[in-house]
Amino acid sequence: MSVVSMDYSKFEQCQHYHSSFTKLNELLKEETSCDIILKTTNGNEIHAHKYVLSSCSEYFERMFIGGFVESTKDIIHIKDIDYKILKYLVDYMYTGKLIKITKNNVEAILNGADIFQIKKVQRRCVKFLSKTLRDDNCLMIKNIADLRLITDLSDYCLKYTLKNFLFISEHISFMGIDITYLKQLLESDDLSAKYEEDVYEVVIKWVKHDENDRKHSLPELLNLVRLALIQEHILEQEIKSEPLIYSNPECLKIVTKVIDHFNFKNGDSLSKIIKNVKPRIDSKKFRNKFRNRSEVVCKIPDSEHRSAINLLAYFDNRVSNNTDISKVEWDKKMNEINFLENWNEKWEDLCSTDEESDDD
């Protein structure tokens, strides 16, 4: 068969389907040969043909062909869908044409398409929501996606929220998010915040929005804020003096532990060391090249010992081979014997020297 004849055959098929559904739509308008009535909760009725509904909707296919009791009935009661939306969807099943989707009707249309399992309409609604995502509506759209189990849209909203976290947190809608979602955001390395104190401020603001019901959750949330990335003087002067913090013994203990970490001295208990604090994607306290490196290999001058450590303060725009390091975050691999060395000795970053000399 030639290409021309194949194309013509497809054209004829399309014409056949078009003329058939055009005729069925005329029968619908005249309520001729209809074998089912869809009745809404307010009493409005829409006449239709079972086989047309079954061919376009998995919901009606199971109902009318799957042996359910509804297959023998003349009237089906439709709940949770407005008459106008139901009419739009029935018209779509007959014509393939859908009314213009807008911000005012998209949720209702998606609800109907989700109930009736009309895949093409669902995809169009999801596409519209994705394109119209903004700081002031992303949380609402995330709720819609989660309610409808639309994973792709939900994940897209999550990524958008992480990327625009501080801007979205300024909207009143953010104050209404549940603690589960807030914890998911705070746990992520991809939460965009140049300064961790801004993340802390968002947490405090969220708690204060409904203080009586939320203040008991503050210790749990505070543990997700990477306090070790906040400058010590802010911890001492601002965070420790916050009424929600100093009035809660558990919160005060968390903040004090971080301050103790910064003030670690040779001979102090190793329990003071805070381990495995990873910078977020846009953290200004760390250089980008160090973000995905949890350890830097260092050694004590005149010592054969080499150990892996995270240099919190060292990476704070003060990288230098001649820097005296008074505050460090030790990795678990650090050998206890290293604490016996003189604390004031200088450290040497072997990440650069090893590249220059293999004998070092």
C-alpha positions in Angstrom: 0.0 0.0 0.0 1.4 3.4 -1.0 2.0 6.2 1.5 -0.7 8.3 -0.3 -3.3 5.5 0.1 -2.4 5.0 3.7 -2.8 8.7 4.5 -6.1 8.7 2.7 -7.3 5.7 4.6 -6.5 7.4 7.9 -8.2 10.5 6.7 -11.3 8.5 5.9 -11.2 6.9 9.4 -11.0 10.3 11.0 -13.9 11.5 8.9 -15.9 8.5 9.9 -15.3 9.0 13.6 -16.1 12.7 13.3 -19.4 12.1 11.4 -20.4 9.4 13.9 -19.8 11.5 17.0 -21.4 14.5 15.3 -24.5 12.4 14.8 -24.3 11.1 18.4 -24.0 14.7 19.6 -27.1 15.6 17.6 -29.0 12.7 19.3 -27.8 14.0 22.6 -29.1 17.4 22.1 -32.5 16.0 21.0 -32.4 13.5 23.8 -33.0 10.8 21.3 -32.2 7.1 21.9 -30.6 8.1 25.2 -30.5 5.2 27.7 -29.1 6.9 30.8 -29.9 10.0 32.9 -27.2 11.6 35.0 -28.8 13.4 37.9 -26.9 15.9 40.1 -27.6 16.5 43.8 -29.6 19.7 43.0 -31.9 17.8 40.7 -30.6 18.8 37.3 -30.6 16.0 34.7 -28.4 15.2 31.7 -29.5 12.6 29.1 -26.7 10.5 27.5 -25.8 7.2 25.9 -24.1 4.5 28.0 -21.7 3.4 25.3 -20.5 6.9 24.5 -19.8 7.5 28.2 -18.1 4.1 28.5 -15.9 4.8 25.5 -14.5 8.0 27.0 -14.5 7.4 30.7 -13.0 4.5 32.7 -15.4 5.3 35.5 -18.5 4.7 33.3 -16.9 1.8 31.5 -16.6 -0.1 34.8 -20.1 1.0 35.8 -21.9 0.0 32.7 -19.8 -2.8 31.3 -18.3 -4.2 34.5 -21.4 -5.9 35.7 -22.3 -3.3 38.4 -25.9 -2.9 39.5 -25.9 0.6 37.9 -25.6 -1.0 34.4 -29.3 -1.9 34.7 -30.5 1.4 35.9 -32.0 4.3 33.9 -30.9 7.1 36.4 -27.4 7.5 38.0 -27.0 10.0 40.8 -23.8 12.0 40.5 -22.4 13.4 43.7 -19.5 15.9 44.3 -19.7 17.4 40.8 -21.5 20.6 39.9 -24.1 20.4 37.1 -22.3 22.9 35.0 -19.0 21.0 35.2 -20.8 17.7 34.5 -22.3 19.2 31.4 -18.9 20.4 30.2 -17.4 16.9 30.7 -20.3 15.2 28.9 -20.1 17.6 26.0 -16.4 16.9 25.8 -17.0 13.1 25.6 -19.2 13.7 22.6 -17.3 16.4 20.8 -13.6 16.3 22.1 -13.9 20.0 22.8 -13.4 21.4 26.3 -14.2 24.9 27.5 -11.3 27.2 28.3 -9.6 26.2 31.5 -9.1 29.1 33.9 -7.9 29.6 37.4 -11.5 29.9 38.4 -12.6 26.5 37.0 -9.5 24.3 36.8 -10.0 22.7 40.2 -13.6 21.8 39.6 -12.8 20.5 36.1 -9.9 18.4 37.5 -12.2 17.1 40.2 -14.7 15.9 37.7 -12.1 14.5 35.3 -10.5 12.7 38.2 -13.7 11.1 39.4 -14.7 10.0 35.8 -11.1 9.1 35.0 -10.9 11.1 31.8 -7.2 11.1 31.2 -6.9 13.8 28.5 -8.8 16.3 30.6 -6.7 15.5 33.6 -3.5 16.1 31.7 -4.8 19.4 30.4 -5.6 20.6 33.9 -2.3 19.5 35.3 -0.5 21.3 32.4 -2.4 24.4 33.2 -1.6 24.3 36.9 2.1 23.7 36.2 2.3 26.7 33.9 0.5 29.0 36.3 2.5 28.1 39.4 3.5 31.1 41.4 4.8 32.0 44.9 1.2 32.8 46.1 -0.5 29.7 44.8 2.1 26.9 44.8 0.9 25.6 48.2 -2.7 25.4 47.1 -1.7 23.6 43.9 0.4 21.2 46.0 -2.6 20.4 48.1 -4.7 19.7 45.0 -2.0 17.4 43.6 -1.7 15.5 46.9 -5.4 15.2 47.2 -5.7 13.7 43.7 -2.5 11.7 44.0 -0.9 13.5 41.1 2.7 12.7 41.9 4.4 14.5 39.1 2.6 17.8 39.9 3.2 17.3 43.6 7.0 16.8 43.1 7.1 19.9 40.8 5.4 22.0 43.5 7.9 20.7 46.1 10.9 21.6 44.0 9.4 25.0 43.3 8.8 25.6 47.0 12.4 24.6 47.9 13.8 26.9 45.3 11.6 29.9 46.3 11.3 29.0 50.0 11.9 32.5 51.6 9.6 34.3 49.1 6.8 31.7 49.6 7.1 31.9 53.3 6.2 35.6 53.2 2.7 34.7 52.0 -0.1 34.1 54.5 -0.8 30.7 52.9 2.5 29.4 54.2 1.4 29.9 57.8 -1.3 27.2 57.1 1.0 24.4 56.0 1.1 21.3 58.2 4.1 20.3 60.2 4.8 17.2 58.0 5.3 19.4 54.9 7.3 22.0 56.8 9.7 19.2 58.1 10.1 17.9 54.6 11.2 21.3 53.5 13.6 21.9 56.4 15.2 18.5 56.0 16.1 19.1 52.3 19.6 20.1 51.2 18.0 21.8 48.3 16.1 24.3 50.3 17.3 27.7 48.9 18.5 30.0 51.7 21.7 32.0 51.6 21.7 32.4 55.4 20.4 29.7 57.8 19.2 32.4 60.2 16.5 33.2 57.6 15.3 29.6 57.8 15.2 29.9 61.6 13.1 33.1 61.4 10.6 31.3 59.1 10.2 28.5 61.7 9.7 31.0 64.6 7.1 32.9 62.5 5.2 29.7 61.7 5.1 28.6 65.3 4.0 32.1 66.5 1.1 32.1 64.0 -0.6 29.5 66.1 1.6 29.5 69.2 -0.6 27.5 71.6 -0.9 24.5 69.2 2.5 24.7 67.7 5.0 25.6 70.4 5.3 22.0 71.5 6.7 21.2 68.0 9.5 23.8 68.1 12.2 21.5 69.5 11.6 19.0 66.6 11.7 21.8 64.1 14.7 23.5 65.6 16.7 20.3 65.2 16.1 20.6 61.5 17.4 24.1 61.3 21.2 23.9 60.7 22.1 26.1 63.6 25.8 25.2 63.2 25.7 27.3 60.0 24.6 30.4 61.9 27.2 32.8 63.2 27.9 32.5 66.9 27.0 36.0 67.9 23.6 35.6 66.3 23.0 32.4 68.3 24.1 34.1 71.5 22.5 37.5 71.1 19.3 36.8 69.1 18.3 33.2 69.0 19.1 32.3 72.6 17.2 35.4 73.8 14.0 34.5 71.8 11.2 33.9 74.4 10.1 30.8 72.6 13.6 29.4 73.0 14.7 30.4 76.5 11.3 29.4 77.9 11.6 25.9 76.5 14.3 23.9 78.2 14.6 21.5 75.3 15.1 24.3 72.8 17.5 26.1 75.0 19.5 22.9 75.3 19.7 22.6 71.5 21.0 26.1 71.0 23.4 25.9 73.9 24.9 22.7 72.4 25.7 24.5 69.2 27.3 27.4 71.1 29.4 24.9 73.0 30.4 23.4 69.7 31.8 26.8 68.6 33.6 27.2 71.9 35.2 23.8 72.0 38.6 23.8 73.6 41.3 21.2 73.7 40.5 18.7 76.5 36.7 19.2 76.4 34.4 16.3 76.1 34.0 15.0 72.5 30.2 15.0 73.1 30.4 18.8 72.4 31.2 18.2 68.8 28.3 18.5 66.3 28.9 16.1 63.4 27.6 15.9 59.8 26.1 19.3 59.3 25.8 19.7 55.5 25.3 23.2 53.9 22.2 23.8 51.8 22.4 24.4 48.1 22.8 28.2 48.3 24.5 28.5 51.7 26.8 31.6 51.7 28.8 30.2 54.6 30.4 27.6 52.3 32.1 27.8 49.0 30.1 25.9 46.3 33.1 23.6 45.5 32.9 22.3 49.0 29.2 21.7 49.2 29.2 18.0 48.1 32.4 17.2 50.0 31.6 16.1 53.5 35.3 15.9 54.6 38.6 17.6 53.9 41.8 15.6 54.6 44.1 17.5 57.0 47.1 16.8 59.1 48.9 18.3 62.1 52.3 19.7 61.1 55.2 17.5 62.2 52.7 14.6 62.8 52.2 11.5 60.7 48.5 11.4 61.5 46.0 12.2 58.7 42.3 12.5 59.5 39.2 13.7 57.8 37.4 16.8 59.2 34.7 19.3 58.2 36.0 22.8 58.5 32.9 24.9 59.3 34.5 28.2 60.1 37.5 27.5 57.9 35.3 27.6 54.8 33.7 30.8 55.9 35.4 33.0 53.2 38.7 32.6 55.1 40.4 29.7 53.3 44.1 29.9 53.7 46.9 27.4 54.4 48.2 29.8 57.1 44.9 30.2 59.0 44.8 29.3 62.7 41.8 27.2 63.2 40.2 27.7 66.6 36.8 26.1 65.8 36.3 22.9 63.7 33.7 20.3 63.3 35.3 16.9 63.6 34.3 14.0 61.4 33.6 10.6 63.0 36.9 9.3 61.5 38.9 11.7 63.6 41.2 9.7 65.9 41.0 10.6 69.5 44.8 10.8 69.7 44.6 13.9 67.6 43.1 15.8 70.5 46.3 15.3 72.4 48.2 17.7 70.1 48.5 21.4 70.9 45.2 23.0 69.9 46.8 26.2 68.7 49.0 24.5 66.1 48.2 25.3 62.5 46.5 22.9 60.2 47.4 22.2 56.6 44.8 21.5 53.9 46.2 18.5 52.0 43.5 18.8 49.3 45.7 21.3 47.6 49.2 20.1 48.7 48.6 16.6 47.6 48.0 17.7 44.1 51.4 19.5 44.1 53.5 16.8 45.7 52.8 13.1 46.1 55.5 12.9 48.8 53.8 15.2 51.3 
